[in-house]
């Protein structure tokens, strides 16, 4: 593998860049409640089985539908911009932010790849001056309202890799897309496994190096 290939760095925003999971605090802010309450969750359909399973992803999706239903695009956008500024000023991990800045200084393409809602990651990406945000999108019911429904699969595992490849193939076609690039991926959990294993350089920023990641990674 040639070292002079164009370089790309992909960061998972929840674990590698922030000091906490941002989805629930953002939903709380939009919903105007200090807690992501059971009432908010059960206002969306099909939540009882998810509660029994303690399915965190299903509960977050149900909560999103309840929190965003019939809210104006402008209102959600305002909350997203305010929340992104708060994350940017108080929730970013200094070490991984330093890594991100080092990639930017080297002229590398920097992507945020996350299971979190693009509606607030987009302004956060703007504040960080990254090249793009690849995350769960919220469907817009009309020009005026959010439905709160997720428009595609959660951005984890194979879906995370697929979105990265699609973006690179579309935006870096002059060098052959993914195959013509050197990809460095940053992750901190099993949810980043496929992305890390797909990368040319994998950096695990969690506390314990997983057994499925080659010892040379990092």
Secondary structure, 3 states (H helix, E strand, C coil): CCCCCEEEEEECHHHHHECCCHHHHHHHHHHCCCCCCHHHHHCCCCCHHHHHHCCHHHHHHHHHHHHHCCEEHHHHHHHHHHHHHHHHHHCECHHHHHHHHHHHHCCCEEEEEEEEEHHHHHHHHHHHCCCEEEEECEEECCCCEEEEEECCCCCCHHHHHHHHHHHHHHHCHHHCHHHHEEEEEEECCHHHHHHHHHCCEEEECCCCCCCCCCCCCC
